């Protein structure tokens, strides 16, 4: 049981963090309070239109990053606790990671329908799922590098 919590507690905590960012806390209005002044400091002659555009892309990169981390954590948990259906099948574990991440992304966007100032987006679900895929690519690259150093 301790082994289960060791691997699944980080997944649960990360999902809680993602959920928290889906509230008003993670709204564009709130993130603009610190991102936009930083961008104005970094690029003093930035136009308002460019500022909004860069802010938008930073927010989408945050989606990708938070789900890449979720993908890594899910891979670790499924791999170590063998809950992916097949004992150690990497492809089944990867499919389970993508399925869980996509389902969580969809429920996260659904949650935003109830949050003032937030709007759900199918595009964000796609970005989030791509983020989990990026996490799996990192796992794959790490495995290849580890094999090369072990040889």
C-alpha positions in Angstrom: 0.0 0.0 0.0 2.9 2.4 0.8 4.3 1.7 -2.7 1.0 2.6 -4.2 0.9 6.0 -2.4 4.5 6.6 -3.2 3.8 6.6 -6.9 0.2 7.8 -7.1 0.3 10.6 -4.5 2.4 12.9 -6.8 -0.1 12.3 -9.6 -3.0 13.2 -7.4 -1.3 16.3 -6.1 -0.4 17.4 -9.6 -4.1 16.9 -10.7 -5.2 19.0 -7.7 -2.8 21.8 -8.8 -4.2 21.6 -12.4 -7.7 21.8 -11.0 -6.8 24.8 -8.9 -5.4 26.6 -12.0 -8.8 26.0 -13.7 -10.5 28.3 -11.2 -10.4 32.0 -11.4 -6.8 31.9 -10.1 -5.6 30.7 -13.6 -7.8 33.1 -15.6 -6.3 35.3 -18.3 -7.2 38.3 -16.2 -5.3 37.1 -13.2 -2.2 35.8 -15.1 -2.0 39.1 -17.0 -1.3 40.9 -13.7 2.2 39.4 -13.6 2.9 38.2 -17.1 2.2 41.4 -18.9 4.2 43.7 -16.6 7.1 41.3 -16.9 6.8 41.3 -20.7 6.7 45.1 -20.7 9.9 45.2 -18.5 11.6 42.6 -20.8 10.5 44.3 -24.1 9.7 48.0 -23.3 8.5 48.8 -26.8 6.0 45.9 -27.2 2.7 46.9 -28.7 -0.5 46.1 -26.8 -1.6 43.7 -29.6 1.7 41.8 -29.4 1.5 41.8 -25.6 -1.8 40.0 -25.7 -0.6 37.6 -28.3 2.5 36.7 -26.3 0.4 36.3 -23.2 -1.9 34.0 -25.0 1.0 31.8 -26.2 2.5 31.7 -22.7 -0.8 30.5 -21.3 -1.0 27.7 -24.0 2.6 26.7 -23.3 1.6 26.4 -19.6 -1.1 24.0 -20.6 1.4 21.9 -22.6 3.9 21.9 -19.8 1.5 21.0 -17.0 0.2 18.1 -18.9 3.7 17.0 -20.0 4.5 16.8 -16.3 1.2 14.9 -15.7 2.2 12.5 -18.5 5.5 11.8 -16.8 4.0 11.3 -13.4 1.3 9.0 -14.9 3.9 7.0 -16.7 5.9 6.6 -13.5 2.9 5.5 -11.5 1.5 3.1 -14.0 4.9 1.6 -14.7 5.8 1.1 -11.1 2.4 -0.2 -9.9 1.5 -2.1 -13.1 -2.0 -0.8 -13.3 -2.0 -0.3 -17.1 -3.5 -3.7 -17.8 -0.5 -5.6 -19.1 2.5 -6.4 -16.9 5.1 -3.9 -18.2 3.8 -3.4 -21.8 5.2 0.0 -22.6 2.7 0.6 -25.4 -0.3 -0.2 -23.2 1.1 2.0 -20.5 1.6 4.9 -23.0 -1.9 4.4 -24.3 -3.3 4.5 -20.7 -1.3 7.7 -20.0 -2.8 9.4 -23.0 -6.3 8.2 -22.3 -6.1 9.3 -18.6 -4.6 12.7 -19.5 -7.1 13.3 -22.3 -10.0 12.4 -20.0 -8.7 14.6 -17.2 -8.2 17.5 -19.6 -11.8 17.1 -20.9 -13.2 17.1 -17.3 -11.0 20.0 -16.5 -12.4 22.0 -19.4 -15.9 21.0 -18.4 -15.2 22.2 -14.9 -14.4 25.6 -16.4 -18.0 26.0 -17.6 -18.9 26.6 -14.0 -16.2 29.1 -13.3 -16.8 32.8 -13.9 -14.2 34.3 -16.2 -13.2 30.9 -17.6 -14.4 29.3 -20.9 -14.0 25.7 -21.9 -12.1 24.9 -25.1 -11.7 21.8 -27.1 -8.4 23.3 -28.4 -7.1 23.3 -24.8 -8.0 19.6 -24.4 -6.0 18.9 -27.6 -3.0 21.0 -26.3 -3.2 19.2 -22.9 -3.2 15.8 -24.6 -0.3 16.8 -26.8 1.5 17.8 -23.6 1.0 14.3 -22.2 2.4 13.0 -25.5 5.4 15.3 -25.0 5.9 13.8 -21.5 5.9 10.3 -23.1 8.5 11.5 -25.7 10.7 12.7 -22.8 10.4 9.2 -21.3 11.3 7.6 -24.6 14.3 9.9 -25.1 15.4 9.2 -21.6 15.2 5.5 -22.2 17.2 5.7 -25.4 19.9 7.8 -23.7 20.0 5.4 -20.7 20.5 2.4 -23.0 23.3 4.2 -24.8 25.2 5.0 -21.6 24.6 1.5 -20.3 26.2 -0.1 -23.4 
